[in-house]
Each structure stands twice: as C-alpha cells, then as structure tokens.
Amino acid sequence: MTKEHKPFIASSAKVAELTVVPVIVGVLLGIVFGASSLYLALKVGMTVSASIPVAVLSITLFKGFSKLFGLKPATILENNIVQTTGSAGESIAFGVAVTMPALLILGYEMEVGRIMTVAVLGGLLGVLMMIPLRQALIVKGHGELAYPEGTACAEVLIAGERGGTSAKTVFAGFFYGLIYKFLNLGLKLWTDVPEKAIGFFKGAAVSAEVSPELLGVGYIIGPRIACITVAGGLLSSWVFMPMIKLFGAGLTTPLFPATKLIADMSLHEIWRSYVLYIGAGAVAAGGIISLLQSLPVIIHGARAGLGGLKSATGKLVNVKRTDQDLPISFVLVGSLVLVLAIWLSPSLKINFFGAVLMVVFGFLFVTVSSRLTGEIGSSSNPISGMTVATLLFTSLVFLALGWVDPIYRVTALSVAAVVCVAASNGGTTSQDLKTGFLVGATPKAQQISLLIGALTSAIVIGYTLELLNNASTIYSTKAIPEGVKVESVASLTETEKVPGGHDLNTYHILRLTEQPVAGPLAKLQAGKYLVDDGGTVRYLVDPGINGVLKNRDDGSSVQKYEAPKARLMSLIIDGILTQKLPWGLVLLGVAIALVLELCQVPALPFAVGVYLPLSVSMPIFCGGAIRWLVEKITSRRGIKQTDEEKETGPGILFSSGLIAGGSIAGIGLAILFVKEGWGQALDMSAKHPWLLECNSLAVGLFVLMMAVLLKVATTKVKAR
C-alpha cells in the first residue's frame, strides 16, 4: 500500500534546480569522494555512502559563496542536485575496485581504456535501468521501502534549508585525517602498522593499521558488524596461522599451493598461501548465501521492476513536476547504444549475444540492488554476492563451451565488472531518487545529473586506479636470482622501459601466470619480469596492487594495496577455467560460512575478517567500539535519537571526514611518489630510524585520534 506523501517542496512550486554551478560542484565532489572510495576499496574491499557528507559540504559551500560574493543562496533542490551528482563517484569506485584489479593478479596489464570503458558502461547502465523502476520502487513503495541513507540525506537537506546543519564537523575530520596521514605515510614519523608477535603463542601476532580512514569505517558500520569482522580476523591470525605453524613445521616438502617449506615461511607468506584461500571460500559462500536469503525480495523486485517498466511506457497527460522522468524512449535508445558500445568495444572483446546478456544481467541486478537498498540500506546490499554469482555463471558457461584460453578470463571479468558497477550505481541511484522524492525534486533533473556524475567520475577513476598502482609498483633487481635466463627472447613480443630515467634500456616483458615446475625459470615465482636482449631476467615488476615487495632496492618503503575483493574474483576465474584451485582450503572457508549462518551470525562480514589481515580489521573494531561508547553515553544522558538522527550525527560526519581526508592524503602522496626521489626526500625515518621501530608511539597517536572522535561524537549531540 502506498503511504501518503507530502514533499518538502510542493510539486507546483517553481524552484531553481538543475543549474550549472551545482552540477559542476557535484562533479568535483564526486571525483574527490570517488577517488577516496577507490582508495578505501583497494585497502579493505568496502566503501561507505558519500551522499550525506556531500550534502553537508554542498550546503556549507553555497552558504559561504553567498556571504563572500553576495550570490543568491542555493535552493534545497540545487543542494540535492549536488549530492545526487556527487554520490555517483562512490558507487562506481566500488564496482571498479572489486573487479578490475583482478587483471593484474591474473597477469594482464590494467589498461586505462578498459577500466574507463567498464566504468562508463556500468555507470550509465545502472542509471538507465533504474529510470523505469522509480514509480514502482520509490513512489508506490513509499512506506514499504525505507531507503535509510536516502531518508537520512533528505533530513540533512531539510535541516540545511532551515539553517540547522554545518559542515564544520566534516571539514574538521577531513583535515585531521589529511594531516595525520601525511605525517604518517609522507614524513614517516611513526609506523603505519605496529605489530607484535606473541612469543608464547607461536604463529600468532597482534597488529593494527593505525589509519584514520579505517577508524572512520568502523564508526560508521557500527559495533556489531565491526565486532563480527574482527572476530574473523582473530580466527585467521590466532587459530589458522598457529595451527599451520604447529602442524606444518615438521614437513620436509612444500605443501600445495605454497612452494616453500612452512618452517621457512613468514606469517605473511602463510597468510597468502593458505589462509587467503580459506577466506576466499568463506567470502564467496557468504555472498551467495546473502543472495539466496534475498531471493524472495529478488523475485518480488523483478516483478515490480517489470510492472514499473510496463507502466512507464504509457503516455501520461498533465504530469506533475515531481513525476517527470526521462522518457522511456530515451532508456530504450540508451540501452541499445550501450549494447552496441559493449559489442564494438575492442578492449572488452564481447560478441553481440554477450553484450545483450550483459544488459539483461544488468537490469536484473539493478532491480535487485535497488530493492535491497530500499529494505536494508546500501551498507548491507550484497553487491559482491551478485558479482560472484555473475562471475561463477559466466565462468561455468565458458568452461562448458570450452572457452578456457587466457583471453576468456578478461572477457569473464569484464562481464562481471560491468554488472557490478551497474548494480552498485543502481542502488545509489535509488537512494538519490528517494531523497529527491522526499524533498520534492524533479526526477528528470536528478536522472540527468546522475548520468553526468556517472560519466565524469568513471573517466577519472580509471586514471586514479592506474596512478595508485604505478606509484607503488617496484622494479626490483634484488628479487631476481642470479643467472636466470629465458630460452627464446624472440617469443616475447611486448617491451617496456623502467620508469624513473636511471635505466634507459628497453626490455622484453615475460609474464608467468604460474610458477614453472622445471626449466631455467623454475626459480621464479608467478609474476611479470623484464628480460634483456641476451635473455637474462633483470627485473621483477611487483605491482602496487596485490604486490609482495614492501621496499624498493634502495630500502625505501611503499604502500601496497591488498584489493581483497578483486583477488577473490581472480581466484574464481582462475580456479574454474584452469581447474587448479586448492579446493580443500576453499571448502574449509565454505564450511565456516555455513556454520556461522546456522548460528544466525552474518557470514559475510566474518568472512571478510578472515580474508583480510588482522591489521585491517583491528582499527575497524576500534571505530565500532567508539560508536558503542557514544551510544551508551548518549543513552545515559537521556537523549533519544531517531535512526535518521543517528546516521547524520557529528560522529558520522567526523568519521566521513576522516575517511575522505585519509584517502585523499594517500592519493596525494601517491602522486608525489610517482616522481622518483620525492618520497625519500620526505622520509624523516631515514634520519631517525627509531621512529618506525617504536610501536608505542604509533599506538599512542592512534588512541589520541580515537579520543578526539569520541569527544566530537559526544559533545555535539543535542536533545531534540
């Protein structure tokens, strides 16, 4: 039943909305938050909604413009256009980050053209597919579908129109995170990952990445999910790792899939060789379980979507401003153009049938994503599960057809990537349209701004991903055993130069998708290498994403990105098409997910904790603990808050600023470090080595940041 709705701005009112300046501001904020979301997704495989901080920043920026330049203040609908345009960057960044880095892991180049193509096609597909669904999900579903983030964002915009919101808290968090990250990773005044092995518990260790963005993520997702995530990290670090050390220390031969003796392996090597696959099985199973649990909603949503599509094709007379969508003819023509673009794109290498199938999958999962977002919110939306399902189905079809050549790995990943970006952006689009529905926006204006935001963010995200990878890529000669040669240089057709200008030679590229078991290259691990004209292997090219080396040959350190979700995608493709996955380890993870679900514990966040190093889940747990303390303190003060007020409180806004500031600092440092020598010039630890050896200094500064977050979150909460 449709709940009666009265928008904040009446449908008959004529209010400035889709104007040039708000669109430009929205595009710029979308690029900034898209880049920060990409950075976060590469580190921990998750993002947080950007709509609320973008809305708060928009309100404050336009108020500042009005005072400084005497301009007319922005209307609530113009501020809504800013947050609508800006929110597209975060959703596209997530879809790109969880899929496209898998190309590097599979041994291919991560070409900017391919990344941009996937991002643009998926982003536009997500918006187009949501247009005919708006009547069914947003209008008719009002009162049934809550859309928590969209509703909270509408509250922020309405409060801003009445003069009740400020971006000071967001800005404070932003600059705190920015400065902290620059001092930490730029000047290296303290270690970023303090770690301590537990001497009496062999194989176990305590570690935490003391970063502002992970603390902010923990606060936003809340104590329950944060605790479940760190529990998974403790299982991998305090159960699996010690067990592997205990039972494997006496082995005299390497245990598959590792190529070294367990007794000779570091804790990180054990994690990558064994625990990683257990975590991958748990994450894949958790994603599929969450998808199956949502099956009734999926079926209902698909029916509603088809019904909405049918009703949207009818001709409407005297349509109110708040009911005006882009015409269905635009959706149909746009979808046809996307099919042709997917088919004709040289980087995707997909036939016409595959392109049509991709659009059909896109519509299905955009419908599912939009419906689930309305019921449980963006944070709990199982986009990863949908992507895994798409990838599994595509890979199994390819296997059945005999399409197992290396090129089909790229094709399968491209299909999953476009569907993932579309589903992610479809969910965000539905949240934005819900916000517009509540404040009285024009859907057509929002849909145009969403298309603009998706297009601009998609173009920039490709370059950002390449930048982050290149800045942390290591060309190492020390990692190459002496005298390793290839038998035939003539078979190596690709060439490359070493960046930086210290080596002007041109080298042949050698790609090893798996470690050779015999021959002259048996000493080399899988990866990318540079070979001179004489056949001698000179360099290991260790990528910034999923690389194994932490230091360059000169001893300077770089930041690596684990890209956990992208690694999962690569394991699925490689495991099915090559049939060489360590299924015993994977099935252990699947069993863990099943046990947790039977215990009525959400398997997916726990599995993510198993999959990530403990150093990542520990600061997330700390953020969740601060959120728990804030809720206890607020409750004892007798302050009652609605769910919308909790999601727009000072702690959330400060945490959003921490995430944006820390992430932007990381990207800015990556830009600086592209220029050889700049990183060494900033590095203060070269003069004072004890800085990176003092774990207590890093822990103390992180505790101070936690105290600041607690102070901000509790002192600015007011009773209604």
Secondary structure, 3 states (H helix, E strand, C coil): CCCCCCCCCCCCCCCCCCCHHHHHHHHHHHHHHHHHHHHHHHHHCCCCCCHHHHHHHHHHHHHHHHHHHCCCCCCHHHHHHHHHHHHHHHHHHHHHHCCCCHHHHCCCCCCHHHHHHHHHHHHHHHHHHHHHHHHHHHHCCECCECCHHHHHHHHHHHHHHCCCCCCHHHHHHHHHHHHHHHHHHHCCCCCCCCEEECCCCCCCEEECCCCHHHHHHHHHHCHHHHHHHHHHHHHHHHHHHHHHHHHHCCCCCCCCCCCCCHHHCCHHHHHHHHHHHHHHHHHHHHHHHHHHHCHHHHHHHHHHHHHHHHHHCCCCCCCCHHHCCCCHHHHHHHHHHHHHHHHHCCCCCCCHHHHHHHHHHHHHHHHHHHHHHHHHCCCCCCHHHHHHHHHHHHHHHHHHHCCCCHHHHHHHHHHHHHHHHHHHHHHHHHHHHHHHHHHCCCHHHHHHHHHHHHHHHHHHHHHHHHHHHHHCCEEECCCCCCCCECCCHHHCCCEEECCCCCCCCEEEEEEECCCCCCCCCCCCCCEEEEECCCCEEEEEEECCECCCCCECCCCCECCCECCHHHHHHHHHHHHHHHCCCCHHHHHHHHHHHHHHHHCCCCHHHHHHHHHCCHHHHHHHHHHHHHHHHHHHHHHHCCCCCCHHHHHCCHHHHHHHHHHHHHHHHHHHHHHHHHCCCHHHHHCHHHCCCHHHHCHHHHHHHHHHHHHHHHHHHHHCCCCC
